[in-house]
Amino acid sequence: MPDTIFHKIIRREIPADIVFEDEHMIAFRDIAPQAPVHVLFVPKVDFATLNEVPGSEAAVIGRLATAAARYAKQQGFAEDGYRIVMNCNGDGGQTVFQIHLHLLAGAPLGHFGTPGG
């Protein structure tokens, strides 16, 4: 798998505003936020897209989602609400080919499928 910017962040070769890290993942603020809170949760295992994650590794996705939920609770915006998003491949909006989860919060985010939301 090609080296990505996320691999370089994990290895501390480039700086990032890291908000969480454990043996399974790292989480850091997005450099081009799409909401007042925009944090990326990136596993430390290599899968370029969600399509490549085998059923035997489903826990990787669960860890990302539960870490995002814990972060939302710790930061005090879980009750107001937040969105988690995983993009897959180009048409799905994926630009860095290492799976990752976006946590967006801090303002009303609107609804999918409606103009302006």
C-alpha atoms as an extended CHARMM CRD file, in Angstrom:
* protein
*
       117  EXT
         1         1  MET       CA              0.0000000000        0.0000000000        0.0000000000  PROA      1               0.0000000000
         2         2  PRO       CA              1.3970000000        3.4460000000       -0.8720000000  PROA      2               0.0000000000
         3         3  ASP       CA              2.5620000000        5.6750000000        1.9490000000  PROA      3               0.0000000000
         4         4  THR       CA             -0.0380000000        8.3500000000        2.7610000000  PROA      4               0.0000000000
         5         5  ILE       CA             -0.0670000000       11.5750000000        4.7250000000  PROA      5               0.0000000000
         6         6  PHE       CA             -1.7990000000        9.6150000000        7.5180000000  PROA      6               0.0000000000
         7         7  HSD       CA              1.1070000000        7.1560000000        7.7170000000  PROA      7               0.0000000000
         8         8  LYS       CA              3.4710000000       10.1120000000        8.0540000000  PROA      8               0.0000000000
         9         9  ILE       CA              1.3340000000       11.5800000000       10.8560000000  PROA      9               0.0000000000
        10        10  ILE       CA              1.3160000000        8.2280000000       12.6890000000  PROA      10              0.0000000000
        11        11  ARG       CA              5.1370000000        8.0960000000       12.4080000000  PROA      11              0.0000000000
        12        12  ARG       CA              5.3480000000       11.7780000000       13.5130000000  PROA      12              0.0000000000
        13        13  GLU       CA              7.1090000000       12.7560000000       10.2950000000  PROA      13              0.0000000000
        14        14  ILE       CA              4.6820000000       15.6370000000        9.8130000000  PROA      14              0.0000000000
        15        15  PRO       CA              2.8750000000       17.5960000000       12.5320000000  PROA      15              0.0000000000
        16        16  ALA       CA             -0.7830000000       17.2080000000       13.3970000000  PROA      16              0.0000000000
        17        17  ASP       CA             -3.0800000000       18.4020000000       16.1760000000  PROA      17              0.0000000000
        18        18  ILE       CA             -3.4900000000       14.9750000000       17.7750000000  PROA      18              0.0000000000
        19        19  VAL       CA             -6.4600000000       14.6710000000       20.1490000000  PROA      19              0.0000000000
        20        20  PHE       CA             -6.3500000000       10.9230000000       20.8580000000  PROA      20              0.0000000000
        21        21  GLU       CA             -4.0690000000        7.9600000000       20.3220000000  PROA      21              0.0000000000
        22        22  ASP       CA             -3.9130000000        4.3670000000       21.4820000000  PROA      22              0.0000000000
        23        23  GLU       CA             -2.3630000000        1.1580000000       20.1610000000  PROA      23              0.0000000000
        24        24  HSD       CA             -5.0900000000        0.8100000000       17.4890000000  PROA      24              0.0000000000
        25        25  MET       CA             -5.5950000000        4.3350000000       16.1190000000  PROA      25              0.0000000000
        26        26  ILE       CA             -4.7580000000        7.9930000000       16.0760000000  PROA      26              0.0000000000
        27        27  ALA       CA             -7.1750000000       10.9340000000       15.9350000000  PROA      27              0.0000000000
        28        28  PHE       CA             -6.3340000000       14.4750000000       14.9000000000  PROA      28              0.0000000000
        29        29  ARG       CA             -8.0430000000       17.6720000000       13.7860000000  PROA      29              0.0000000000
        30        30  ASP       CA             -8.6080000000       18.0310000000       10.0450000000  PROA      30              0.0000000000
        31        31  ILE       CA             -6.4880000000       20.7810000000        8.4670000000  PROA      31              0.0000000000
        32        32  ALA       CA             -9.4480000000       21.8300000000        6.2620000000  PROA      32              0.0000000000
        33        33  PRO       CA            -12.4030000000       21.4760000000        8.6470000000  PROA      33              0.0000000000
        34        34  GLN       CA            -15.9080000000       21.1270000000        7.2560000000  PROA      34              0.0000000000
        35        35  ALA       CA            -17.5120000000       21.8920000000       10.6530000000  PROA      35              0.0000000000
        36        36  PRO       CA            -16.3930000000       23.6650000000       13.8500000000  PROA      36              0.0000000000
        37        37  VAL       CA            -15.2640000000       20.2440000000       15.1210000000  PROA      37              0.0000000000
        38        38  HSD       CA            -13.7220000000       18.0090000000       12.4520000000  PROA      38              0.0000000000
        39        39  VAL       CA            -11.5660000000       15.1760000000       13.7390000000  PROA      39              0.0000000000
        40        40  LEU       CA            -10.1730000000       12.2620000000       11.7210000000  PROA      40              0.0000000000
        41        41  PHE       CA             -9.8890000000        8.8270000000       13.3410000000  PROA      41              0.0000000000
        42        42  VAL       CA             -7.3240000000        6.6780000000       11.5250000000  PROA      42              0.0000000000
        43        43  PRO       CA             -6.5070000000        3.0350000000       12.3050000000  PROA      43              0.0000000000
        44        44  LYS       CA             -2.9030000000        1.9200000000       12.5310000000  PROA      44              0.0000000000
        45        45  VAL       CA             -3.6080000000       -1.0200000000       10.2100000000  PROA      45              0.0000000000
        46        46  ASP       CA             -3.3950000000       -0.5890000000        6.4570000000  PROA      46              0.0000000000
        47        47  PHE       CA             -6.5640000000       -0.7470000000        4.3960000000  PROA      47              0.0000000000
        48        48  ALA       CA             -6.8020000000        1.7150000000        1.5090000000  PROA      48              0.0000000000
        49        49  THR       CA            -10.6100000000        1.6530000000        1.3100000000  PROA      49              0.0000000000
        50        50  LEU       CA            -13.5390000000        0.2770000000        3.2450000000  PROA      50              0.0000000000
        51        51  ASN       CA            -13.9210000000       -2.2890000000        0.4360000000  PROA      51              0.0000000000
        52        52  GLU       CA            -10.6650000000       -3.9180000000        1.5290000000  PROA      52              0.0000000000
        53        53  VAL       CA            -11.6240000000       -4.5230000000        5.1620000000  PROA      53              0.0000000000
        54        54  PRO       CA            -12.4070000000       -8.2450000000        5.5340000000  PROA      54              0.0000000000
        55        55  GLY       CA            -15.1120000000       -9.4480000000        7.8980000000  PROA      55              0.0000000000
        56        56  SER       CA            -12.4030000000      -10.8420000000       10.1540000000  PROA      56              0.0000000000
        57        57  GLU       CA            -11.2030000000       -7.2480000000       10.7100000000  PROA      57              0.0000000000
        58        58  ALA       CA            -14.6290000000       -5.6470000000       11.3110000000  PROA      58              0.0000000000
        59        59  ALA       CA            -13.4970000000       -4.6550000000       14.8050000000  PROA      59              0.0000000000
        60        60  VAL       CA            -11.2790000000       -2.0000000000       13.1790000000  PROA      60              0.0000000000
        61        61  ILE       CA            -14.3810000000       -0.0910000000       12.0750000000  PROA      61              0.0000000000
        62        62  GLY       CA            -16.1040000000       -0.6130000000       15.4140000000  PROA      62              0.0000000000
        63        63  ARG       CA            -13.1000000000        0.7950000000       17.2790000000  PROA      63              0.0000000000
        64        64  LEU       CA            -13.1080000000        3.9220000000       15.0910000000  PROA      64              0.0000000000
        65        65  ALA       CA            -16.8290000000        4.5180000000       15.6610000000  PROA      65              0.0000000000
        66        66  THR       CA            -16.7450000000        3.9230000000       19.4210000000  PROA      66              0.0000000000
        67        67  ALA       CA            -13.6450000000        6.1040000000       19.8220000000  PROA      67              0.0000000000
        68        68  ALA       CA            -15.4560000000        8.9050000000       17.9770000000  PROA      68              0.0000000000
        69        69  ALA       CA            -18.4870000000        8.4900000000       20.2490000000  PROA      69              0.0000000000
        70        70  ARG       CA            -16.2840000000        8.5770000000       23.3760000000  PROA      70              0.0000000000
        71        71  TYR       CA            -14.5640000000       11.7210000000       22.1010000000  PROA      71              0.0000000000
        72        72  ALA       CA            -17.9520000000       13.3770000000       21.4600000000  PROA      72              0.0000000000
        73        73  LYS       CA            -19.0390000000       12.5870000000       25.0180000000  PROA      73              0.0000000000
        74        74  GLN       CA            -15.7350000000       13.7730000000       26.5260000000  PROA      74              0.0000000000
        75        75  GLN       CA            -15.8860000000       17.0500000000       24.5970000000  PROA      75              0.0000000000
        76        76  GLY       CA            -19.4980000000       17.6840000000       25.6140000000  PROA      76              0.0000000000
        77        77  PHE       CA            -21.2570000000       17.7140000000       22.2440000000  PROA      77              0.0000000000
        78        78  ALA       CA            -22.6490000000       14.1590000000       22.1240000000  PROA      78              0.0000000000
        79        79  GLU       CA            -26.0780000000       15.2310000000       23.3610000000  PROA      79              0.0000000000
        80        80  ASP       CA            -26.3440000000       18.0510000000       20.8060000000  PROA      80              0.0000000000
        81        81  GLY       CA            -25.3510000000       15.6440000000       18.0570000000  PROA      81              0.0000000000
        82        82  TYR       CA            -22.5720000000       14.8460000000       15.6380000000  PROA      82              0.0000000000
        83        83  ARG       CA            -21.9990000000       13.0560000000       12.3660000000  PROA      83              0.0000000000
        84        84  ILE       CA            -19.5100000000       10.3270000000       11.5050000000  PROA      84              0.0000000000
        85        85  VAL       CA            -18.6170000000        9.7250000000        7.8680000000  PROA      85              0.0000000000
        86        86  MET       CA            -16.4520000000        7.2280000000        6.0040000000  PROA      86              0.0000000000
        87        87  ASN       CA            -15.8050000000        7.9320000000        2.3310000000  PROA      87              0.0000000000
        88        88  CYS       CA            -14.9360000000        5.1050000000       -0.0640000000  PROA      88              0.0000000000
        89        89  ASN       CA            -13.0630000000        5.6470000000       -3.3320000000  PROA      89              0.0000000000
        90        90  GLY       CA            -13.1600000000        8.6710000000       -5.5950000000  PROA      90              0.0000000000
        91        91  ASP       CA            -16.8800000000        8.9440000000       -6.2790000000  PROA      91              0.0000000000
        92        92  GLY       CA            -17.4930000000        8.5720000000       -2.5400000000  PROA      92              0.0000000000
        93        93  GLY       CA            -15.2320000000       11.5260000000       -1.8080000000  PROA      93              0.0000000000
        94        94  GLN       CA            -12.1710000000        9.6540000000       -0.5150000000  PROA      94              0.0000000000
        95        95  THR       CA             -8.9690000000       11.6140000000       -1.1360000000  PROA      95              0.0000000000
        96        96  VAL       CA             -6.5160000000        9.8490000000        1.2190000000  PROA      96              0.0000000000
        97        97  PHE       CA             -6.3750000000        6.1220000000        0.5790000000  PROA      97              0.0000000000
        98        98  GLN       CA             -6.0640000000        4.8600000000        4.1380000000  PROA      98              0.0000000000
        99        99  ILE       CA             -9.4280000000        4.1710000000        5.7640000000  PROA      99              0.0000000000
       100       100  HSD       CA            -10.4930000000        6.8230000000        8.2310000000  PROA      100             0.0000000000
       101       101  LEU       CA            -13.5780000000        8.1640000000        9.9180000000  PROA      101             0.0000000000
       102       102  HSD       CA            -14.5880000000       11.8320000000       10.0100000000  PROA      102             0.0000000000
       103       103  LEU       CA            -16.2630000000       13.1780000000       13.1520000000  PROA      103             0.0000000000
       104       104  LEU       CA            -18.1300000000       16.4320000000       12.4520000000  PROA      104             0.0000000000
       105       105  ALA       CA            -19.8740000000       18.5230000000       15.1050000000  PROA      105             0.0000000000
       106       106  GLY       CA            -20.1960000000       21.9070000000       16.7180000000  PROA      106             0.0000000000
       107       107  ALA       CA            -23.0600000000       23.2970000000       14.5940000000  PROA      107             0.0000000000
       108       108  PRO       CA            -26.2960000000       22.0310000000       13.0300000000  PROA      108             0.0000000000
       109       109  LEU       CA            -25.1710000000       19.8790000000       10.0980000000  PROA      109             0.0000000000
       110       110  GLY       CA            -28.4390000000       19.6200000000        8.1980000000  PROA      110             0.0000000000
       111       111  HSD       CA            -29.9120000000       16.5380000000        6.5940000000  PROA      111             0.0000000000
       112       112  PHE       CA            -28.6060000000       14.4430000000        3.7500000000  PROA      112             0.0000000000
       113       113  GLY       CA            -30.5170000000       14.7820000000        0.5070000000  PROA      113             0.0000000000
       114       114  THR       CA            -31.9550000000       18.2430000000        1.1100000000  PROA      114             0.0000000000
       115       115  PRO       CA            -30.7790000000       21.4490000000       -0.5650000000  PROA      115             0.0000000000
       116       116  GLY       CA            -28.2310000000       23.2140000000        1.6100000000  PROA      116             0.0000000000
       117       117  GLY       CA            -27.9740000000       20.2860000000        3.9720000000  PROA      117             0.0000000000
